[in-house]
Amino acid sequence: MGYRSKRRREKVTYNYTCSLTNEEFVTTEKAPHPKELLSVKAYYEMNPDMDDRPAVVKKKLGLPAAPETKH
């Protein structure tokens, strides 16, 4: 019997740059509107009320953690 090699699928990646912070990031899907892409950092800077990240993550990033509300 002959040797059968498995074909490895190469992952296609796309490199984009955030339009606000000039931060570069890589995706595995092609963006329909690459000029409108924002990094996570830029999104949360524009929408601070939508920032639902845990306090641990904010602490690692050096961001001020929101005070916890008590019921």
C-alpha positions as CSV (number, residue, x, y, z in Angstrom):
1,M,0.0,0.0,0.0
2,G,1.1,3.5,-0.8
3,Y,1.6,6.2,1.7
4,R,-1.4,8.6,1.8
5,S,-0.6,12.1,3.1
6,K,-3.3,14.1,4.7
7,R,-3.8,17.4,3.2
8,R,-3.5,20.2,5.7
9,R,-5.8,23.1,5.2
10,E,-3.9,26.3,5.4
11,K,-5.7,29.0,7.5
12,V,-6.1,32.2,5.6
13,T,-5.7,35.3,7.8
14,Y,-6.4,38.9,7.1
15,N,-4.5,41.8,8.7
16,Y,-6.4,44.9,9.6
17,T,-5.6,48.2,11.3
18,C,-8.0,50.0,13.7
19,S,-9.0,53.3,12.2
20,L,-8.8,55.1,15.5
21,T,-5.9,53.6,17.5
22,N,-3.8,52.3,14.5
23,E,-3.7,49.0,16.4
24,E,-3.1,46.0,14.2
25,F,-5.1,42.8,14.5
26,V,-5.6,39.6,12.6
27,T,-8.8,37.9,11.7
28,T,-9.7,34.6,10.0
29,E,-12.6,36.0,8.1
30,K,-12.6,38.7,5.5
31,A,-14.3,41.9,6.7
32,P,-17.0,43.4,4.4
33,H,-16.1,46.9,5.4
34,P,-12.4,47.0,6.7
35,K,-12.3,50.7,7.1
36,E,-15.1,50.5,9.7
37,L,-13.3,48.0,11.9
38,L,-12.4,49.1,15.5
39,S,-10.3,47.4,18.1
40,V,-11.9,46.3,21.3
41,K,-10.0,49.1,23.1
42,A,-11.4,51.8,20.7
43,Y,-14.9,50.4,21.0
44,Y,-15.0,50.6,24.7
45,E,-13.4,54.1,24.6
46,M,-16.3,55.2,22.4
47,N,-18.9,53.3,24.4
48,P,-17.9,53.3,28.1
49,D,-21.5,52.5,29.1
50,M,-21.3,49.2,27.2
51,D,-18.1,48.1,29.0
52,D,-19.2,44.9,30.7
53,R,-15.8,43.4,31.2
54,P,-15.1,41.9,34.6
55,A,-13.1,43.9,37.1
56,V,-10.2,41.5,36.9
57,V,-9.8,42.2,33.2
58,K,-10.0,46.0,33.7
59,K,-7.4,45.7,36.5
60,K,-5.0,43.8,34.1
61,L,-5.4,46.5,31.5
62,G,-4.8,49.3,34.1
63,L,-8.3,50.7,33.7
64,P,-10.3,52.1,36.7
65,A,-12.8,49.5,37.8
66,A,-16.3,50.6,38.3
67,P,-17.5,50.6,41.9
68,E,-19.6,47.5,42.6
69,T,-23.2,48.2,43.4
70,K,-24.7,46.7,46.4
71,H,-28.4,45.7,46.5
